[in-house]
Amino acid sequence: MRFSLDTDTSKYFIKSYGPGWIHVNEQQIRRSVIVTPDQLVTDWPPQMFADLEEQHFAVIMTLAPEIVLLGTGDQQRFPRPKLTQSLLAQGVGVEIMDTAAACRTYNVIMLEDRRVAAALLMIGSD
């Protein structure tokens, strides 16, 4: 059975992903990125899991998400609690998963019209 997904073309939708790239709408991105339904942040500084710092999460907070999906590359890795503390203190939910799972989950939550932000490190970045 073939499924056809009607998406709002004014929203950012993750179409596909692979090692070193993520395809958002009609744009292929080859570095870490933050995707929300309304914004695409293509200059998010951390390129590897080890690069993550508190200020990287402060950038996410400025996007006013209700939930953040942190895609940690090839595998699920949990950042130090200090890094996500500012989001949690503001009542923002934080889910940590590998980047492939974060891409899939983002699309589901975005289609529910929720304020989701996917902060994605590239697959194969470490």
For each residue, the residues with C-beta under 8 A, 3 or more apart:
1:
2:
3:
4:
5:
6:
7: 11 13 111
8: 11
9: 25
10:
11: 7 8 37 38 110
12: 24 25 35 36 37 38 39 40 110
13: 7 24 25 107 110
14: 17 22 23 24 35 103 106 107 118
15: 23 24 25
16: 22 23
17: 14 21 22 23 99 100 103 123
18: 21 123
19: 122 123 124
20: 30 122 123 124 125
21: 17 18 28 29 30 122
22: 14 16 17 28 29 33 35 99 103 120 122
23: 14 15 16 17 27 28 29
24: 12 13 14 15 27 29 33 35 40
25: 9 12 13 15
26:
27: 23 24 40
28: 21 22 23
29: 21 22 23 24 33 42
30: 20 21 122
31: 42 44 47 122
32: 44 45 46 47 119 120 121 122 125
33: 22 24 29 40 41 42 44 119 120
34: 39 40 41 44 59 60 63 117 118 119 120
35: 12 14 22 24 39 40 41 106 117 118 120
36: 12 39 40 63 65 115 116 117 118
37: 11 12 110 113 115 116
38: 11 12
39: 12 34 35 36 63
40: 12 24 27 33 34 35 36
41: 33 34 35 44 59 63
42: 29 31 33
43:
44: 31 32 33 34 41 56 59 119
45: 32 51 56
46: 32 49 51 52 53 56 121
47: 31 32 51 121 122 125
48: 51 73 121 125 126
49: 46 52 72 73 77 79 121 125 126
50: 126
51: 45 46 47 48 56
52: 46 49 56 57 79 83
53: 46 56 83
54: 57 58 82 83 86
55: 58 59
56: 44 45 46 51 52 53 59 60 83 119
57: 52 54 60 61 83 84 86 87 119
58: 54 55 61 62 86
59: 34 41 44 55 56 62 63
60: 34 56 57 63 65 68 87 117 119
61: 57 58 64 65 86 87 90 92
62: 58 59
63: 34 36 39 41 59 60 117
64: 61 115
65: 36 60 61 68 92 115 116 117
66: 92 93 114 115 116
67: 92 93 94 95 109 114 115 116 117
68: 60 65 84 87 92 93 94 95 116 117 118 119
69: 95 97 102 105 106 109 116 117 118 119
70: 79 84 94 95 96 97 102 119
71: 97 98 99 100 101 102 103 118 119 120 121
72: 49 75 76 77 79 96 97 98 99 121
73: 48 49 77 98 99 121 122 123 124 125 126
74: 98 99 123 124 125 126
75: 72 98
76: 72 96 97 98 101
77: 49 72 73 96
78: 96
79: 49 52 70 72 83 84 96
80: 83
81: 84 85
82: 54 85
83: 52 53 54 56 57 79 80
84: 57 68 70 79 81 87 88 94
85: 81 82 88 89
86: 54 57 58 61 89 90
87: 57 60 61 68 84 90 92 94
88: 84 85 91 92 94
89: 85 86
90: 61 86 87
91: 88
92: 61 65 66 67 68 87 88
93: 66 67 68
94: 67 68 70 84 87 88
95: 67 68 69 70 102 105
96: 70 72 76 77 78 79
97: 69 70 71 72 76 101 102 105
98: 71 72 73 74 75 76 101 102 123
99: 17 22 71 72 73 74 102 103 120 121 122 123
100: 17 71 103 104 123
101: 71 76 97 98 104 105
102: 69 70 71 95 97 98 99 105 106 118 120
103: 14 17 22 71 99 100 106 107 118 120
104: 100 101 107 108
105: 69 95 97 101 102 108 109 118
106: 14 35 69 102 103 109 110 116 118
107: 13 14 103 104 110 111
108: 104 105 111 112
109: 67 69 105 106 112 114 116
110: 11 12 13 37 106 107 113 114 116
111: 7 107 108
112: 108 109
113: 37 110
114: 66 67 109 110
115: 36 37 64 65 66 67
116: 36 37 65 66 67 68 69 106 109 110
117: 34 35 36 60 63 65 67 68 69
118: 14 34 35 36 68 69 71 102 103 105 106
119: 32 33 34 44 56 57 60 68 69 70 71
120: 22 32 33 34 35 71 99 102 103
121: 32 46 47 48 49 71 72 73 99 125 126
122: 19 20 21 22 30 31 32 47 73 99 125
123: 17 18 19 20 73 74 98 99 100
124: 19 20 73 74
125: 20 32 47 48 49 73 74 121 122
126: 48 49 50 73 74 121
